[in-house]
């Protein structure tokens, strides 16, 4: 039995981001993705500008820094300018 002030899991669940917010999935090599929604206990993310979605555990996701957001958007625009299928 736990005491009045003790909690078995002291870590708070992360706050749910707004749809479209850019996040970094640290469990997939710091991959940047747009938050799409919740899929059971996981969060659904997709590459910036579209593509195949993937799921990530919320504890492995953090908000993207401004430089990470810029890199992801620039990479997408560069790929499009090269005529790559996105």
C-alpha positions, 0 to 999 in steps of 0.5 A, a space after each residue: 500500500 502506498 502512502 498518502 503522498 507516494 505514487 507508484 508512477 511519479 512520471 506524469 504522462 506528456 501533455 497531448 500536442 495540437 494536431 500538426 505540431 512538429 515533434 521529434 521521435 527520439 526512438 527513431 533517430 530523432 525523426 521529425 514528424 507532425 502529430 496526427 493523433 492518438 492510436 491507443 497508447 501511442 501517438 501517430 506521427 507523419 513526415 513533414 508535408 506528408 508520407 507514411 505515418 508511424 507510431 511512437 511512444 509518448 515518452 520518446 517524443 519531444 517538441 521539435 526545436 526551431 532549427 529541427 523544424 526548419 531542417 525538416 521543412 527545408 529537406 521536404 522543399 529540396 526533395 520536391 525541387 529535385 522532382 522526387 516523389 513525396 
